[in-house]
């Protein structure tokens, strides 16, 4: 694996970041047709995700291999995605460490209840289930997760 760096998202990163986002969802849920949802997802990217205050990318060899989005005022991670070819590498952990550095007291996110890989990752990084809910877009059952620093901030 090539070394990677973390850096902030710019509008020039949109195509690569959007493609990565779709690739990760399609790999995690191969039975769903994300190509058919591409335009709706592009609209969501433009209207909800790209405008978020913090988007951090993991980049290797000038290719985007991961990212997370953070709303620091809510301590909320909306998206954390890593290229499937990078699963099992330090990329996801580095992104999570950066999110914790930017929001050092607490982080919250939600994850589909059937996403066992993501649930294992978040548990490994100290997140605990706060409550069950339903995703208002998909109707899928989700868990709300929370990480809280053991260190006083």
Helices and strands as residue ranges (DSSP letters): E 5-8, G 11-13, H 14-28, H 38-44, I 45-49, E 54-60, E 63-71, E 76-82, G 84-86, H 91-102, E 106-112, H 116-124, E 128-134, E 141-148
